[in-house]
Amino acid sequence: MFRVDLNCDLGESFGRYKLGEQREILKYITSANIACGFHAGDPSVMRETVKLAIENGVKVGAHPGLPDLNGFGRREMTITPQEGYDMVVYQIGALQGFLTTFNETMQHVKPHGALYNMSAKDTLLAEAIAQAVYDISPSLVLFGLAGSELTKAGERIGLRTAHEVFADRTYQSDGTLTSRSQSDALITNQEQAVAQVVKMVTEGKVISQQNTEVYLKADTICIHGDGEHALDFAKYSKETLGNNNILTSSIIE
């Protein structure tokens, strides 16, 4: 039987989430990436999301992003590796504070949006982020795009890394995600999206937009919680994975 983690970006306030739906999604995922205030979220939302995740037995991770509320952290910014390091340390610390009040530990760190995509290609930024995570705690798991510079940097420094794949995104022949600026970036059909996931988990490959096979490792699957039918997709994903003998569980059991 295959095994994979199901993660979802949560705690992203400012109209992008309804607390009730967030509570329901937590019933179907195994890891939660909680916004730390830079791209979304605020102290009250962070606290409540941590509380809900713990109540549902879901592992918690920090989801640090670029300081860009208006752009939801999806617009690239020119930053130095040192600035990237500082941003990640700061945001991990904010979430860790709330976890401490609940006597819980953090499982992982997953950069958000543009910071995630930038670190997938920029070796120096990737190394700075990996160093920030390692300096906070070598026991943290670093989530990054499968086969990216970020996962490579994490592995070099001695972190446990989780190679992440996406259910609702299309891929390019070099293993990168299709830019959201392109019309074919998203997969909106849930059957097609989950079929892609099953192939990535069981066969270790995905078909790119150039119709080539791209080999990748799938440790964790991202389910975007801000989609129009996010809850239904989370339910369908877990059920379909189970029907294909794929067990869903957190990275650290």
VMD Tcl script that draws the C-alpha trace (Angstrom):
set ca {
  {0.00 0.00 0.00}
  {1.17 3.52 -0.80}
  {1.14 6.33 1.75}
  {0.95 10.09 1.29}
  {0.32 13.21 3.34}
  {-2.58 15.53 2.47}
  {-1.79 19.17 3.25}
  {-3.86 22.31 2.95}
  {-3.13 26.03 3.33}
  {-5.30 27.34 6.17}
  {-5.75 30.40 8.34}
  {-5.75 32.63 5.27}
  {-8.18 35.30 6.38}
  {-9.32 38.55 4.74}
  {-12.33 37.01 3.04}
  {-10.56 33.96 1.62}
  {-11.90 31.60 4.26}
  {-15.03 30.83 6.12}
  {-14.29 29.35 9.50}
  {-16.98 26.70 9.13}
  {-15.54 25.37 5.89}
  {-12.04 25.43 7.35}
  {-13.28 23.33 10.25}
  {-14.77 20.81 7.83}
  {-11.67 20.57 5.62}
  {-9.63 19.63 8.68}
  {-11.58 16.36 8.84}
  {-10.03 15.19 5.59}
  {-6.41 16.38 5.64}
  {-3.38 15.28 7.66}
  {-1.23 18.44 7.70}
  {-2.17 22.13 7.88}
  {-0.01 25.00 6.63}
  {-1.06 28.00 8.69}
  {-0.57 31.55 7.41}
  {1.67 33.61 9.68}
  {0.49 37.15 8.98}
  {2.63 38.30 6.06}
  {0.52 37.19 3.08}
  {-2.63 36.49 5.10}
  {-3.83 35.73 8.61}
  {-3.74 37.63 11.87}
  {-3.13 36.67 15.51}
  {-6.74 35.68 16.24}
  {-7.07 33.63 13.05}
  {-3.75 31.92 13.75}
  {-4.79 30.97 17.27}
  {-8.18 29.65 16.19}
  {-6.74 27.68 13.28}
  {-4.10 26.06 15.50}
  {-6.83 25.13 17.97}
  {-9.02 23.59 15.27}
  {-6.12 21.63 13.78}
  {-5.20 20.16 17.16}
  {-8.80 19.23 17.86}
  {-8.92 17.34 14.55}
  {-5.60 15.56 15.04}
  {-3.99 17.44 12.15}
  {-0.27 18.24 12.23}
  {0.57 21.94 12.12}
  {3.15 23.71 9.98}
  {4.13 27.33 9.40}
  {3.27 28.87 6.02}
  {5.54 31.91 5.71}
  {5.08 34.21 2.75}
  {6.21 37.51 1.33}
  {4.95 40.69 3.07}
  {2.22 41.37 0.50}
  {-1.34 41.29 1.85}
  {-2.84 42.99 -1.19}
  {-1.28 40.50 -3.57}
  {-1.89 37.52 -1.25}
  {1.83 36.75 -1.42}
  {1.59 35.66 -5.04}
  {3.58 38.56 -6.54}
  {7.33 38.13 -6.77}
  {9.48 40.59 -4.84}
  {13.19 41.24 -5.06}
  {14.65 40.11 -1.73}
  {18.11 39.09 -0.60}
  {18.76 35.64 0.87}
  {19.26 37.33 4.26}
  {15.86 38.99 4.01}
  {14.33 35.63 3.10}
  {16.01 34.05 6.12}
  {14.72 36.78 8.45}
  {11.17 36.62 7.10}
  {10.98 32.87 7.60}
  {12.45 32.93 11.13}
  {10.05 35.72 12.13}
  {6.96 33.93 10.85}
  {7.88 30.53 12.25}
  {8.34 32.21 15.62}
  {4.89 33.78 15.47}
  {3.15 30.47 14.87}
  {5.35 28.62 17.35}
  {4.15 31.00 20.04}
  {0.56 29.84 19.60}
  {1.57 26.19 19.44}
  {3.42 26.61 22.72}
  {0.25 27.89 24.41}
  {-1.43 24.63 23.40}
  {1.61 22.56 24.43}
  {1.99 21.31 20.85}
  {4.99 21.10 18.54}
  {5.33 22.20 14.93}
  {5.70 19.50 12.30}
  {6.83 21.42 9.22}
  {7.45 24.62 7.31}
  {6.13 25.30 3.82}
  {6.78 28.63 2.07}
  {3.77 30.23 0.42}
  {3.05 31.49 -3.07}
  {5.75 33.54 -4.73}
  {8.27 32.77 -1.98}
  {7.67 29.06 -2.61}
  {8.11 29.39 -6.37}
  {11.15 31.67 -6.08}
  {12.89 29.25 -3.71}
  {12.13 26.36 -6.08}
  {14.51 27.92 -8.62}
  {16.84 30.26 -6.68}
  {19.55 28.21 -4.98}
  {20.73 30.98 -2.65}
  {17.22 31.82 -1.48}
  {16.46 28.13 -1.05}
  {19.56 27.69 1.09}
  {18.62 30.70 3.22}
  {15.14 29.33 3.87}
  {16.48 25.87 4.66}
  {19.01 27.43 7.04}
  {16.26 29.41 8.77}
  {14.23 26.26 9.32}
  {17.25 24.32 10.51}
  {18.30 27.08 12.91}
  {14.85 27.11 14.51}
  {14.83 23.33 14.86}
  {16.58 20.55 12.89}
  {13.59 18.33 13.66}
  {11.25 20.40 11.48}
  {10.25 19.01 8.08}
  {10.75 21.30 5.08}
  {8.00 21.11 2.45}
  {8.98 22.10 -1.09}
  {8.14 21.48 -4.72}
  {9.22 17.96 -5.66}
  {12.77 17.95 -7.01}
  {13.23 21.70 -6.52}
  {16.15 23.75 -5.27}
  {14.34 24.08 -1.94}
  {14.09 20.34 -1.28}
  {17.70 19.92 -2.42}
  {18.85 22.66 -0.02}
  {16.93 21.05 2.82}
  {18.48 17.68 2.16}
  {21.99 19.15 1.97}
  {21.69 20.84 5.35}
  {20.29 17.71 7.00}
  {16.59 18.51 7.24}
  {13.92 15.96 6.63}
  {12.20 17.13 3.46}
  {8.79 16.40 1.99}
  {8.54 16.52 -1.79}
  {5.23 18.16 -2.59}
  {2.96 17.63 -5.59}
  {-0.19 19.48 -6.58}
  {-3.58 18.04 -7.37}
  {-5.05 21.06 -9.14}
  {-2.03 22.45 -10.98}
  {-0.51 21.54 -14.32}
  {3.20 20.91 -14.80}
  {5.89 21.95 -17.25}
  {8.42 19.55 -18.74}
  {11.11 20.75 -16.31}
  {8.98 19.75 -13.32}
  {7.89 23.29 -12.42}
  {4.29 24.36 -12.04}
  {2.61 26.17 -14.91}
  {2.45 29.88 -14.06}
  {-0.89 31.08 -12.73}
  {-0.73 33.80 -15.39}
  {-1.44 31.13 -18.01}
  {-4.95 29.92 -18.74}
  {-4.00 26.25 -18.40}
  {-2.39 26.56 -14.95}
  {-5.29 25.10 -12.99}
  {-7.12 21.79 -13.23}
  {-10.75 22.46 -12.39}
  {-12.14 18.98 -12.99}
  {-11.82 17.05 -9.72}
  {-11.73 13.63 -11.37}
  {-8.84 14.74 -13.58}
  {-7.04 16.34 -10.64}
  {-7.23 13.27 -8.43}
  {-6.31 10.97 -11.31}
  {-3.14 13.05 -11.67}
  {-2.42 12.59 -7.97}
  {-2.93 8.83 -8.09}
  {-0.47 8.61 -10.99}
  {2.11 10.74 -9.16}
  {1.87 8.67 -5.98}
  {1.73 5.20 -7.51}
  {3.94 5.71 -10.58}
  {6.14 8.64 -9.52}
  {5.43 10.68 -12.63}
  {3.14 13.31 -14.13}
  {2.26 14.22 -17.70}
  {3.41 17.77 -18.47}
  {1.64 20.35 -20.62}
  {4.18 19.43 -23.30}
  {2.86 15.84 -23.13}
  {6.09 14.45 -21.68}
  {6.48 12.23 -18.64}
  {8.12 14.01 -15.71}
  {9.45 11.85 -12.90}
  {8.96 13.15 -9.37}
  {8.63 12.04 -5.77}
  {5.30 12.54 -4.02}
  {5.50 12.70 -0.22}
  {2.72 15.21 0.31}
  {-0.17 16.49 -1.79}
  {-1.34 20.10 -1.67}
  {-5.08 20.68 -1.65}
  {-5.80 24.37 -2.11}
  {-8.29 25.44 0.52}
  {-9.27 28.67 -1.23}
  {-10.83 26.94 -4.23}
  {-14.51 27.33 -5.02}
  {-15.27 23.70 -4.15}
  {-12.42 23.07 -1.72}
  {-14.38 21.03 0.81}
  {-15.94 18.74 -1.80}
  {-12.53 18.26 -3.39}
  {-10.92 17.36 -0.05}
  {-13.61 14.74 0.58}
  {-13.35 13.31 -2.92}
  {-9.56 13.22 -2.81}
  {-9.36 11.25 0.41}
  {-12.04 8.81 -0.69}
  {-10.50 8.22 -4.12}
  {-7.00 7.78 -2.73}
  {-8.33 5.18 -0.32}
  {-10.06 3.35 -3.15}
  {-6.68 3.16 -4.88}
  {-4.93 1.65 -1.83}
  {-3.25 4.93 -0.91}
  {-3.18 5.60 2.83}
  {-3.29 9.24 3.95}
  {-1.21 10.10 7.01}
  {0.97 12.95 8.24}
  {4.69 13.07 7.48}
  {5.56 12.47 11.13}
  {3.46 9.78 12.81}
}
mol new
graphics top color blue
foreach p $ca { graphics top sphere $p radius 0.5 }
foreach p [lrange $ca 0 end-1] q [lrange $ca 1 end] { graphics top cylinder $p $q radius 0.2 }
display resetview
